[in-house]
Amino acid sequence: MKYEILPNLTLPKIGFGAWSIGGGSYPDPKLDPASMTALRSALEVGYTHFDTAEAYASGHSEELIGRAVRETNTQREDVFITTKVSPEHLAHNDVLKACENSLRRLNMDYIDLYLIHWPPRATSRIEEAFRALNGLVRAGKVRHLGVSNFNLKLLKKSQELSETPIITNQVPYRLPDRSYVENGVLEYCQQNDILITAYSPVKFRSIRVNNILGEIAKAHSATPFQIALAWLVMQPRVITIPMSYDPQHIRENFEAADIELSEEEMSELSNAWK
């Protein structure tokens, strides 16, 4: 596994994204057996970073992650938990309540990384949110802060408001979607020790796999999806959080971090969909 090393934090290049664990926007108990199998498989393979949110299955995703950690006898300090506060909960007291609810569902004493999930409609609400978030860090209930789906202007505003370094901006970034390259966010993060956490990193599954991607995958005895993940994690200050219910795919995603692409292959992939 490759790692990103920040001045005050080290994170694996590939973590486990928990969107759809336990349901979609609402809990779906029928998915619990498959969800628990996926989480146990991820822990067995060696994943240590788990990304969830209060909005995922209305908090049930958090409950299942906490349950998986306990039932596998995984030590709390051996996992890194990211969760997120929803934009409708960014008033000061609402942030505090949302954090307490997430901690209760996880059955944990602290959150490693707490993100604002989406920018609020009123940007003034961000100031109120960070007043609460800074207090949570001082109280030891949250260790690091970050944002998600923020443009460059809002990211810089968040840096001004946060008493501790903004660790990440979690955004959609993948082959062939390059919107956060074009809007300047990727370059800014790379220059300022902020991680880009790429979510939905292989969302091209439903379209024809590009021939270049297929040939590179063949050369590395890998799947096209592993190469797509490798392309992400070869980039500085980029980590990613793929998700799968399939134990084989969970392992393949994890092992993609060890694939070494050449500069020529990186360039070919970067230009393959232009």
C-alpha positions, 0 to 999 in steps of 0.5 A: 500500500502506498501512503500520503504523508502530511505534516500531521497525518499519514493516510493510505492511498486507497480506503473503503467508501461506504456509500450504499453500505446499509442502504441508499438514502434510507436504511435497507435492513435487507442489505445488512448481511452483504454490507457486513460481509463487505466490511469484514472483507475490507478489514481482513484485506487490510483497509484502515480508512473507512469513509462514511457520512450521516447521510449514508442510509440515514446513519445506518452506514455509520452503525454498520462500520462501528459494528464491523470494527467491534465484531472483528476485534479491530482496535480503534486506533488501527482504523481511520474513520471519516464521516460527514455532516450534512449541509442542512445541519451546519448551524452551530448547535446542529453541527454539535448534535450531528457529531454526537449522533455520528459518535453514538452510531459509530459507538466511538469516542472520536472521529478521525476526520469530519467533513462538511459534506456539501456547501450550504446554500448560504455561504455565511453558514460555513462560518457558523459551522467552523465555529462548531467544528473548531470547538469539536477539535478542541474538545477531542471529539474530532481530530481533523477537519475537511470539506467535500464538493467545495470549489476553490473559493470555498476551499480557501474560505474554509482554510481561513476559518479552520483553526487546524489544517484542512486535510482534504477536499473530497470530490468526484475525480476519475477517468474521464471526469476532469472537472476538478482539474479544470477548476484549479482545485487539484493543483491548489491542493497539491501545492498546499498539502491538502489531499484530494479524496477521489470518490466514485473513482471508477464510474465509467463502468457503464461505458465502453472501456477505452482501448488504451486503458484495456491495453495498459491493464493487459500489460500489468495483468490487471483489470481496467478498474485497477488501472483506473485506481492506479492512475489516481493514486500515482498522482501526488496528494490524491487518495481514493475510496472505492466501494464494492460488495464483492470480496474479490473486487474489494481485494483487487481495489486494495491491491491497485495501489501497488501497481506502478504505471510509467510516465508514458502510461500516465500520460496516455491515460490522462489524454485518452478521453480528450 
